[in-house]
């Protein structure tokens, strides 16, 4: 609720913050192409998107969150998902051309992986853009 309210107050009218959302236009399940071009069904912890209302700027922010004690495999799967979601295309197999919705989800402007360590009272945030991790920060809370 807070993310959507802030987005709307910032001028991003027509965008929605959804949790564990996995639907595309027409109710299709969202998918990405993983390693070896395997189709993977996805849902992110939190996303900010237009729910298909804007073809050129549909997907804005994808957020994945984990507690620090979760298995490394799960953390890496979230990071890989954010790398894939923030790509502009899948290695030229298809492109987000601005006129049609892509078959698989991509084109998120920003991905954020947030890892919370309650015992140490800190949080680590990794930012992803264009299929790559671009920054990592740690903060106490």
N, C-alpha and C positions, 0 to 999 in steps of 0.2 A: 504494500500500500504506500509506503513512504517513497520508494523509488519512483513509482508511477506519478505520485503527486509532485515530486521534485521535477521529474521530466516534463510534466505538463506546465508547471510554473515557469520552467526554463524555455518554453516555446515548442516543445516536442509534442504538440497536440496530435492525437491519433496513434500514439505509441502506448504500449501496454507492458507492464512488468508482470511476468508470470513465473510461477514456481513449478518445477518438474513438468514443464510443458513439452509435449512431443507431437503436436499436430501441425500440419501444413494446410495449404489451401484445399478446400473440398474434404477436409477431415483425414487426409492421408497422414500416415505416421512419418515423422521426420527421420531422415537417414543421412549418414555421412559415408564417404568412402575411406575406410581405414587403410592400414598397411596392406600391401598386396592387392589393393583395389577391392577389398572385401566390403560389402554393404553392411553397415552397422546401424541398428536402431538406436536413437539417442534421446535423451532428455537432460537438460541442464538443471542445476539447482535453482538458478534465477536467470531469466533473460529479459531484455528490453527490446521489443520489436513492434512492428506495425501489424502483426498477424496477417501479413500478405497485402495490406492496404497500400504499401508503397513498393513498387518493384525495384526501383533503383536504390532505395535506402531502407529496406525492410528490416534487416538485422543490425542492431547497434551494439549491444553489450551482452556477453555471456559470462556468467559467474559460476565457478565450481568451488565448493567449500568442503574442507575435511578437518577432523580433529587430528592432532599430531600423532596420536597413538594408533591410527588406522594403518593397515599394511602398506608398505611402500608400493606394491603392485597397484593398489587402488589409487594412490596419489598420482602415480605415473600415468594411469589410464585417464584421469581427469586432465592432466597436463597435455597428453596426446590429443584428447578431444578438443581442447582449446586451441591447440596448434591447427588442427584440421578446420575447426569452425571459423577461424580468422583468416584462412586462405581466401584469396580472391577467386581461385579456380582449382580444379583437381588436375594439376600437371597437364593442362591444356586438353584434357579429355572432353571437357565442356567448359563454358565460361558463363559468368554472370554478366550478360550483355546489356542489362538495363532495360530490356523490353519484354523479357519473359522470365518467369520464376524458374530457378534452376531445379533440376531433378533432386539433387542432394543439397543439404544445407551448407552454406558457406557465407563468406562476405561479412561476418561480424566485424565491426570496426575495432572493437576492443574485447579482449578476453581477460578475466582476472581469476587467478587461483588463490584462494585464501585458506591458509592453514592456521588453526587456532590451537595454541598450547595453553590450556587453562592452568595446570600446575605452575608453569613458569610465568604465567600472565603476559604472554606475548603473542603476536600475530605476524605471520609472514605473508606477504602479498607478492605474487608474480604476475606481471602484465604481459599479454601476448598481442601482437599485431602482425598482420601479413604472414601468418603461419610460423612466427618465431617468438621466443621469449625476448622481450626488449628491456625489462627491468625487474629487479627483485629487491624488496625492502622488508625490513623487520622492525617492528615497533612494540614497545611495552604498552600495556593498558592497565 
